[in-house]
Amino acid sequence: MKAQLELLSKYSGTAIEEIEVLFKDNPRLQSASVLGVNIFEELKTQINKSQVLKELIVYINDNYSVGDKLAPEREVAEILGYERSTIREYYPNLKLFGYLDIQHGKSTLFKRSFEHQIIELVKL
């Protein structure tokens, strides 16, 4: 529990005491918040390892609104200058983190906008 509080404090810039008060009556919400921070940190790690993922996020962010259908993988790959298989490799990651809705035989949808911190990270 203390480790969770420290992580949330570090991530949010809020004192541990304030976080304790915020989550006093709802420890499940605290656990969900920690999970969210951990997922966000994992995405940041993946972004830092992959130029392709950075370019894909920038492309999606700059060209689509939430709810839009993405262009076919082949077209996205051509625009970014990669093979289709390379682009296809990163779509499941973006689905896992909740940004894309991928269903076999249907268009891929931009499901959720990227957080400001993600956009700052990929545009470095």
N, C-alpha and C positions, 0 to 999 in steps of 0.2 A: 504494500500500500504506500509506503514511504517513497519507494522508487517511482511509482506512478505519479505521485505528487511532485517529485523533483523533475520528472520528465515534462509534465504539463507546465510547471513553473518556468523551466528553461525555454520551452517552445513558445509560451505565450508572453513571457516577460512579466508575469504576475507573481506576487509573493505567494509562497506555499500556504501561508495562513489564509489568504483570500481564497485560494482554490479550495482549501478545506471547508470554508464556509459555503462556497458555491455548491459543492457536491455533498455536503453533510447529510442531506435527506435523500440523496439519490446516488448511491455508490455504483449502480449499474451504468449510469450516465458517465461517471468518471471512467469506468473501464472502457466504454465505447469511445470516449474521447482519446484515451491512450491508444486504442486500436487505430483510430483515425490518424494520429500522429505517426504511429509506426508505419502505416501504409504510405503516408505522404513521404516519409523518410526513405522508404524502399523505392518509391518512384524517383525521387531525387537521385538515388544511387544509380538506378538504371539509366537515367538521363545523362549523368556524368560519364557513363561508360560508352554511350552510343551517340555518335553524330547523326546517324539515320533517324533515331528516335527524336532527337532535337528538331531536325528539319521537318519531320512528320507532324510534330506538335505545332510548330510555327505555321506550317501550311494549313492545317485544319483550323487553327485559331484565327488566322487571317482571312480565310476564304469561306467559312461556314458559320452559321448561327445554330444554336441549340435547336434540335428538331429537324435540321436539314439532312437530306440524304447525301452521303459522300459520293464522289465520282467513283467509278469502278477502280479496283486496285491497279489494273493495267494502266489506266490513265494517270492515277496518282504517281505510280512508279515512273512513268515517262516524264511527267512534270518535274519530279525531283531528281531524275537522272539515275535511277536505280533499277534493278531487275524487279519484276513483280514479286518473285519469291522473297526478296529482301524486305519489301514493304509488308507483305503478308505476314512475315515473322513477327512484326511489332503490333499488329492489330489486336491479337489476344491480350497483350499487356495493357493496352488502352481500354479494352473491355473489362479486364479484371479490376482496374482502378475506377471503373464506372463512367468513362468518357464516351465509349462507343457501345452501340447495341448492334451485335452481329448475329444474324440468323441465316442459316444456310438457305440459299436460293432467293434471298431478299436483299434489298439494298442495305448497306451499313448506315446507321443513323448516328449523328452527333448528339449524344444523349445529355451531356453535362459539360458546362464550360470549364475551362482550365482555371485554376486558382491563379491569382496575381503572382504569387511566389514562383509558380511553375513557369509562367510566361517570362518572368525576369531571369530565371535560371537558363532557359533555353535560348534566350536572345543575347547571352553573354558572348 
